[in-house]
Amino acid sequence: MDGYTEGLRCQDVNTGLRNIDATSPVLTPVKKTRLVGMAADLAALVRSKEIVEDITVLESVAAAELDIPSTSFDAVVQVLESAELVELTRRGGQVTGLTSEVPHHRDLYETLGREWRGRQPSQLEEELLAVVNQLAKGPVAAESLTSVVGVENSDVDRILSLGSDAELIKSVSGIDGTILYSPYTAFENPKLLADMAEQHGNDRLLEEFAAVREHQGLAVTSEAYPMLWDAIGRGLIIAPSIELPGGAGDMPFATLPYTLDRELLVGEKPVLEKVLAVIACVRCGEKFGGYSNLVDAAVGVNALLRWGELEPHESSARQYRLMRNKGIITFGPDHVPWGRWVTPTLVDTPENRRALEIARDLLTLGEALTGREAEKASQALSSDARYLGPLKTVKATKPRLMHKESEYSKIMAAFMGYGTLG
């Protein structure tokens, strides 16, 4: 792999490793990959902020939103400094702030790929990245893993175990044996995967995939969309989710970005995650806005692009918290001096505008469905809940899968027939 691919896959692998308890000893063999992956996440976060004056605030946000433990934060910042991606401000020997010099994604990943290689990663780390990279391009027969990827036979079990725990490596059993695949296939080749589902899926799966095509950001429950629920849990469709309070479960918002440019899907996943957050928030505002609903989800996006803010109301803080957490908006003061509401205000950067424009395009691809959201969706979206990224949604959904994996194995087997996609 070249430096760009290595940097990219460090971030992808770390995204999966965030599903594992940070104190688990199984993470020790991949600590260099994890460190560089966390650095990639933090770099994406500070790219839109030229100056961070209070490093302790950044540390808190990194822990809450990126799962970067406070015990690792200093080391992560040092990686960025070593790679000349940030310039640190120090007072009395203590880091107090930073100036961001993070480049666009391709240059960022090339830089971090060199940083990872310079830290002399272990053979297991190199093999894990290679496996994730190969499976993101398309499924591989389990028995062919060593010959296709070049993994040592002695390392296969460890890689599959770690990859499975992290939701980075999935498997289905078919007539011809076990097929390995990655949820990143849903990110990087959504159109082909959707085409395979249409050609080889059952009637119910076709109907539910069509529902997402027509209504990007579809609120999915196991009752209303059982096949989509399973497809999300198996990592076959992208779906960030809302975690319900009180341990009541998670509500995925399914998106099928089959019209998007491949470079965005592969090399700019931080932008794609912003797109997904926008779609989830405005769908919430459209159907479950609380005090007042958006007339249309795309109208809310256009308002931010045109005027840089949305009209505040009593549910604004809850409704748009996901976008605030992703650095797309800030919560400005109420328009009236005595008011206590927050005004969702655009952080006006080229990346955020691009994310909003892409979200708007996806939202207007098809016509909205009516009467398909279950009552549980209303309960989820009217609550003050936490955002789960797509791979965490895979993990959260997995225990409740209802359909036999044989219903998906023929889709993956057909996908394999297309070979390795560059």
C-alpha positions as CSV (number, residue, x, y, z in Angstrom):
1,M,0.0,0.0,0.0
2,D,1.1,3.6,-0.6
3,G,1.3,6.2,2.1
4,Y,-2.1,7.7,1.2
5,T,-3.8,4.3,1.6
6,E,-2.0,3.5,4.8
7,G,-3.1,6.8,6.4
8,L,-6.6,6.4,5.2
9,R,-6.9,2.8,6.5
10,C,-5.4,3.8,9.9
11,Q,-8.3,6.1,10.4
12,D,-10.8,3.4,9.1
13,V,-9.3,0.8,11.4
14,N,-9.4,3.1,14.4
15,T,-13.1,3.9,13.7
16,G,-13.8,0.2,14.2
17,L,-11.5,-0.1,17.2
18,R,-13.6,2.5,18.9
19,N,-16.2,-0.3,19.3
20,I,-13.8,-2.0,21.8
21,D,-13.2,-1.0,25.4
22,A,-10.2,1.3,25.3
23,T,-8.7,-0.5,28.3
24,S,-8.9,-3.9,26.6
25,P,-5.5,-5.7,26.2
26,V,-6.5,-6.8,22.6
27,L,-5.7,-3.3,21.5
28,T,-2.1,-3.4,22.6
29,P,-0.8,-5.1,19.4
30,V,-2.4,-2.3,17.3
31,K,-1.5,0.7,19.4
32,K,0.5,2.4,16.7
33,T,-2.3,2.1,14.1
34,R,-4.8,3.3,16.7
35,L,-2.6,6.3,17.7
36,V,-2.3,7.5,14.0
37,G,-6.0,6.8,13.4
38,M,-6.9,9.0,16.4
39,A,-4.6,11.7,15.0
40,A,-6.5,11.5,11.7
41,D,-9.8,11.9,13.5
42,L,-8.5,14.9,15.5
43,A,-7.0,16.5,12.4
44,A,-10.4,16.3,10.7
45,L,-12.0,18.0,13.7
46,V,-9.6,20.9,13.9
47,R,-9.3,21.5,10.1
48,S,-12.1,24.0,10.2
49,K,-10.7,25.8,13.2
50,E,-7.5,27.8,12.4
51,I,-6.9,28.5,16.1
52,V,-7.8,26.5,19.2
53,E,-7.2,28.8,22.2
54,D,-8.1,26.3,24.9
55,I,-6.6,22.9,24.5
56,T,-8.6,21.5,27.5
57,V,-11.9,22.2,25.6
58,L,-10.5,20.3,22.6
59,E,-9.5,17.4,24.8
60,S,-13.1,17.2,26.2
61,V,-14.6,17.3,22.7
62,A,-12.1,14.7,21.5
63,A,-13.1,12.3,24.3
64,A,-16.8,12.8,23.9
65,E,-17.0,12.8,20.1
66,L,-14.0,10.8,18.9
67,D,-13.5,8.4,21.8
68,I,-9.9,9.6,22.3
69,P,-9.1,8.8,25.9
70,S,-7.7,11.7,28.0
71,T,-4.7,9.4,28.7
72,S,-3.9,9.3,25.0
73,F,-4.8,12.9,24.0
74,D,-1.3,14.3,24.6
75,A,0.3,11.6,22.5
76,V,-2.2,12.2,19.7
77,V,-1.5,15.9,19.6
78,Q,2.2,15.1,19.5
79,V,1.7,13.0,16.4
80,L,0.0,15.9,14.7
81,E,2.9,18.2,15.8
82,S,5.5,15.7,14.6
83,A,3.8,15.5,11.2
84,E,3.7,19.4,11.1
85,L,-0.1,19.4,10.9
86,V,-0.5,21.7,13.9
87,E,1.6,24.2,15.7
88,L,1.3,24.1,19.4
89,T,1.1,27.0,21.8
90,R,2.9,26.4,25.1
91,R,3.0,28.4,28.4
92,G,5.3,27.3,31.1
93,G,6.0,24.1,29.3
94,Q,2.3,23.2,29.1
95,V,0.4,23.0,25.8
96,T,-2.4,25.6,26.0
97,G,-3.6,25.8,22.4
98,L,-2.9,25.1,18.7
99,T,-2.9,26.5,15.3
100,S,-4.2,24.1,12.6
101,E,-2.3,23.6,9.4
102,V,-4.3,20.5,8.4
103,P,-4.3,20.0,4.6
104,H,-7.0,18.5,2.4
105,H,-7.7,14.8,2.8
106,R,-5.3,13.3,0.3
107,D,-2.3,15.2,1.6
108,L,-3.4,14.5,5.2
109,Y,-3.5,10.8,4.7
110,E,-0.2,10.7,2.8
111,T,1.4,12.6,5.7
112,L,-0.1,10.4,8.4
113,G,0.7,7.3,6.3
114,R,4.4,8.3,6.4
115,E,4.0,9.0,10.2
116,W,2.6,5.5,10.7
117,R,5.3,3.8,8.6
118,G,8.0,5.8,10.5
119,R,6.8,4.3,13.7
120,Q,7.6,0.8,12.5
121,P,4.2,-0.9,12.9
122,S,4.1,-4.6,13.7
123,Q,3.5,-7.3,11.1
124,L,0.0,-7.8,12.6
125,E,-0.8,-4.1,12.1
126,E,0.4,-4.2,8.5
127,E,-1.7,-7.3,7.9
128,L,-4.8,-5.8,9.5
129,L,-4.7,-2.7,7.4
130,A,-4.1,-4.8,4.2
131,V,-7.2,-7.0,5.1
132,V,-9.4,-4.0,5.7
133,N,-8.2,-2.3,2.5
134,Q,-8.9,-5.4,0.5
135,L,-12.3,-6.1,2.0
136,A,-13.4,-2.5,1.5
137,K,-13.0,-3.1,-2.2
138,G,-15.1,-6.2,-2.2
139,P,-15.7,-9.6,-0.4
140,V,-13.1,-12.3,-0.3
141,A,-13.6,-16.0,0.3
142,A,-12.2,-16.8,3.8
143,E,-10.1,-19.7,2.5
144,S,-8.4,-17.3,0.0
145,L,-7.5,-14.6,2.6
146,T,-3.8,-15.7,2.8
147,S,-3.3,-15.9,-0.9
148,V,-5.2,-12.8,-1.9
149,V,-4.0,-10.5,0.9
150,G,-0.7,-12.1,1.9
151,V,-1.6,-12.7,5.5
152,E,0.5,-15.2,7.4
153,N,-1.4,-18.3,8.3
154,S,-0.4,-17.9,11.9
155,D,-2.0,-14.5,12.1
156,V,-5.3,-15.2,10.4
157,D,-7.3,-16.1,13.6
158,R,-6.0,-13.1,15.5
159,I,-6.9,-10.7,12.6
160,L,-10.3,-12.2,12.2
161,S,-11.0,-12.1,15.9
162,L,-9.9,-8.5,16.3
163,G,-11.6,-7.4,13.1
164,S,-14.9,-9.1,14.1
165,D,-14.8,-7.5,17.6
166,A,-14.3,-4.1,16.0
167,E,-17.0,-4.7,13.4
168,L,-14.4,-4.2,10.7
169,I,-14.7,-7.7,9.3
170,K,-18.0,-9.4,8.7
171,S,-18.8,-12.8,7.3
172,V,-21.7,-14.8,5.8
173,S,-21.8,-18.5,5.1
174,G,-22.9,-19.6,1.7
175,I,-23.0,-22.8,-0.3
176,D,-19.3,-22.5,-1.3
177,G,-18.1,-21.6,2.2
178,T,-17.6,-18.5,4.3
179,I,-17.4,-15.0,2.6
180,L,-15.6,-12.2,4.4
181,Y,-16.6,-8.6,3.8
182,S,-16.3,-5.1,5.4
183,P,-18.9,-2.5,6.3
184,Y,-16.7,-0.1,4.4
185,T,-18.0,-1.7,1.2
186,A,-21.3,0.1,2.1
187,F,-19.3,3.4,2.3
188,E,-17.1,2.9,-0.8
189,N,-19.3,0.9,-3.2
190,P,-22.9,1.6,-2.2
191,K,-24.2,1.7,-5.8
192,L,-22.8,-1.7,-6.7
193,L,-23.9,-3.2,-3.4
194,A,-27.4,-1.8,-3.9
195,D,-27.4,-3.2,-7.5
196,M,-26.5,-6.6,-6.1
197,A,-29.3,-6.4,-3.6
198,E,-31.8,-5.6,-6.3
199,Q,-30.6,-8.5,-8.5
200,H,-30.3,-11.1,-5.8
201,G,-32.3,-10.0,-2.8
202,N,-35.8,-11.1,-2.0
203,D,-38.9,-9.0,-2.7
204,R,-39.0,-7.5,0.8
205,L,-35.4,-6.4,0.7
206,L,-35.9,-4.8,-2.7
207,E,-38.9,-2.9,-1.4
208,E,-37.0,-1.6,1.6
209,F,-33.9,-0.6,-0.3
210,A,-36.2,1.3,-2.6
211,A,-37.6,3.1,0.4
212,V,-34.2,4.4,1.3
213,R,-33.5,5.5,-2.3
214,E,-36.8,7.5,-2.2
215,H,-36.3,8.9,1.3
216,Q,-32.6,9.4,2.3
217,G,-32.3,9.5,6.0
218,L,-35.1,7.0,6.6
219,A,-35.8,6.3,10.3
220,V,-35.6,2.5,10.5
221,T,-37.2,0.3,13.1
222,S,-37.1,-3.5,13.2
223,E,-40.9,-3.5,13.0
224,A,-41.3,-1.2,10.0
225,Y,-38.2,-2.2,8.0
226,P,-37.0,-5.7,9.2
227,M,-34.7,-6.3,6.2
228,L,-33.1,-2.9,6.4
229,W,-32.6,-3.4,10.1
230,D,-30.7,-6.6,9.4
231,A,-28.8,-5.0,6.5
232,I,-27.6,-2.2,8.8
233,G,-26.6,-4.8,11.5
234,R,-24.6,-6.7,8.9
235,G,-22.9,-3.5,7.7
236,L,-24.5,-3.5,4.3
237,I,-26.0,-0.1,4.4
238,I,-24.8,3.2,6.0
239,A,-26.9,4.3,9.0
240,P,-25.8,6.5,11.9
241,S,-28.2,6.3,14.7
242,I,-29.9,7.9,17.7
243,E,-29.4,6.1,21.0
244,L,-32.6,6.1,23.0
245,P,-32.4,7.1,26.7
246,G,-33.0,4.5,29.4
247,G,-31.4,1.7,27.4
248,A,-34.4,1.4,25.1
249,G,-32.3,0.8,22.0
250,D,-31.0,2.7,18.9
251,M,-32.8,4.3,16.0
252,P,-30.8,4.1,12.7
253,F,-31.2,6.7,9.9
254,A,-30.5,4.8,6.7
255,T,-28.8,6.6,3.8
256,L,-27.8,5.1,0.4
257,P,-25.4,7.6,-1.2
258,Y,-25.2,5.7,-4.5
259,T,-24.9,8.9,-6.6
260,L,-21.8,10.4,-4.9
261,D,-18.3,10.6,-6.2
262,R,-16.1,7.7,-5.3
263,E,-13.3,10.0,-3.9
264,L,-15.8,11.4,-1.4
265,L,-16.9,7.9,-0.4
266,V,-13.4,6.5,0.0
267,G,-11.0,9.3,0.9
268,E,-13.2,11.9,2.6
269,K,-15.3,9.9,5.1
270,P,-15.2,12.8,7.6
271,V,-17.1,14.9,5.1
272,L,-19.5,12.0,4.5
273,E,-20.1,11.7,8.2
274,K,-21.0,15.4,8.3
275,V,-23.4,14.8,5.5
276,L,-25.0,11.9,7.4
277,A,-25.3,14.1,10.6
278,V,-27.0,16.9,8.6
279,I,-29.5,14.4,7.1
280,A,-30.4,13.0,10.5
281,C,-30.9,16.4,12.0
282,V,-33.1,17.9,9.3
283,R,-35.2,14.7,9.1
284,C,-35.7,15.1,12.8
285,G,-36.7,18.8,12.2
286,E,-39.0,17.8,9.4
287,K,-41.1,15.2,11.3
288,F,-40.3,15.5,14.9
289,G,-39.2,19.1,15.5
290,G,-41.0,19.5,18.8
291,Y,-42.1,23.2,19.0
292,S,-42.2,23.6,15.2
293,N,-41.4,21.4,12.3
294,L,-39.3,22.3,9.2
295,V,-41.6,22.7,6.2
296,D,-39.1,20.3,4.4
297,A,-35.7,18.9,5.3
298,A,-34.0,20.5,2.3
299,V,-35.5,23.9,3.3
300,G,-33.5,23.7,6.5
301,V,-30.3,23.0,4.7
302,N,-30.9,25.8,2.2
303,A,-31.6,28.2,5.1
304,L,-28.2,27.5,6.5
305,L,-26.5,27.9,3.1
306,R,-28.3,31.1,2.3
307,W,-28.6,32.9,5.7
308,G,-26.1,31.1,7.8
309,E,-28.6,30.3,10.6
310,L,-31.9,28.7,11.5
311,E,-34.7,30.4,13.4
312,P,-34.4,29.3,17.0
313,H,-37.1,27.6,19.0
314,E,-37.3,25.6,22.2
315,S,-36.2,22.3,20.6
316,S,-33.2,23.7,18.6
317,A,-30.5,22.5,21.1
318,R,-31.8,19.0,21.1
319,Q,-32.7,18.8,17.4
320,Y,-29.4,20.1,16.0
321,R,-27.0,18.8,18.6
322,L,-25.5,16.2,16.2
323,M,-24.5,18.9,13.7
324,R,-23.0,21.0,16.5
325,N,-21.0,18.0,17.6
326,K,-19.6,17.5,14.1
327,G,-18.5,21.1,13.9
328,I,-21.0,22.1,11.3
329,I,-22.8,24.7,13.4
330,T,-22.5,26.5,16.7
331,F,-25.2,27.5,19.1
332,G,-25.5,31.2,19.0
333,P,-27.5,33.4,21.3
334,D,-31.3,33.9,21.0
335,H,-32.4,36.7,18.7
336,V,-34.0,38.5,21.7
337,P,-31.9,39.7,24.7
338,W,-34.2,38.0,27.2
339,G,-34.5,34.7,25.2
340,R,-33.0,31.4,26.4
341,W,-33.2,29.5,23.1
342,V,-30.1,28.8,20.9
343,T,-29.7,29.9,17.3
344,P,-28.1,27.2,15.1
345,T,-25.4,29.1,13.3
346,L,-23.3,27.8,10.4
347,V,-19.5,27.4,10.9
348,D,-18.9,28.8,7.5
349,T,-16.1,26.8,6.0
350,P,-15.8,25.3,2.5
351,E,-16.0,21.7,3.9
352,N,-19.2,22.5,5.9
353,R,-20.8,24.1,2.9
354,R,-19.9,21.1,0.8
355,A,-21.4,18.8,3.3
356,L,-24.6,20.8,3.4
357,E,-24.8,20.8,-0.4
358,I,-24.3,17.1,-0.7
359,A,-26.9,16.5,2.0
360,R,-29.4,18.7,0.1
361,D,-28.7,16.8,-3.1
362,L,-29.3,13.4,-1.4
363,L,-32.4,14.7,0.3
364,T,-34.0,15.8,-3.0
365,L,-33.1,12.7,-4.9
366,G,-36.5,11.1,-4.4
367,E,-39.9,11.9,-3.0
368,A,-40.5,11.6,0.7
369,L,-42.5,8.7,1.9
370,T,-45.5,9.3,4.2
371,G,-46.9,7.2,6.9
372,R,-43.9,4.9,7.1
373,E,-42.3,6.1,10.3
374,A,-43.1,4.0,13.3
375,E,-44.2,5.5,16.6
376,K,-40.9,4.5,18.0
377,A,-39.2,7.0,15.6
378,S,-41.2,9.8,17.1
379,Q,-40.2,8.8,20.6
380,A,-36.5,8.6,19.6
381,L,-36.3,11.9,17.8
382,S,-38.2,13.9,20.4
383,S,-35.7,12.7,23.1
384,D,-32.3,14.2,24.0
385,A,-30.2,11.3,22.7
386,R,-26.6,10.6,21.6
387,Y,-25.2,10.2,18.1
388,L,-23.8,6.8,17.1
389,G,-21.6,6.5,14.0
390,P,-22.3,3.9,11.4
391,L,-19.9,1.2,12.7
392,K,-21.3,1.7,16.2
393,T,-24.7,1.3,14.8
394,V,-23.7,-2.0,13.3
395,K,-22.6,-3.2,16.7
396,A,-25.7,-1.9,18.5
397,T,-28.0,-3.6,15.9
398,K,-26.3,-6.9,15.7
399,P,-27.8,-8.7,18.7
400,R,-31.3,-8.1,17.3
401,L,-30.8,-9.5,13.8
402,M,-33.8,-11.6,12.7
403,H,-33.2,-12.9,9.3
404,K,-30.9,-15.8,8.3
405,E,-27.6,-14.9,6.9
406,S,-28.2,-17.1,3.9
407,E,-30.5,-14.4,2.6
408,Y,-27.5,-12.1,2.3
409,S,-24.8,-14.6,1.3
410,K,-25.9,-14.8,-2.4
411,I,-25.7,-11.0,-2.6
412,M,-22.1,-11.1,-1.3
413,A,-21.2,-14.0,-3.6
414,A,-22.5,-12.1,-6.6
415,F,-20.6,-9.0,-5.4
416,M,-17.4,-11.1,-5.4
417,G,-17.9,-11.8,-9.1
418,Y,-17.1,-8.2,-9.9
419,G,-13.5,-8.7,-8.6
420,T,-11.3,-6.2,-6.8
421,L,-12.4,-2.6,-7.4
422,G,-9.8,0.0,-7.6
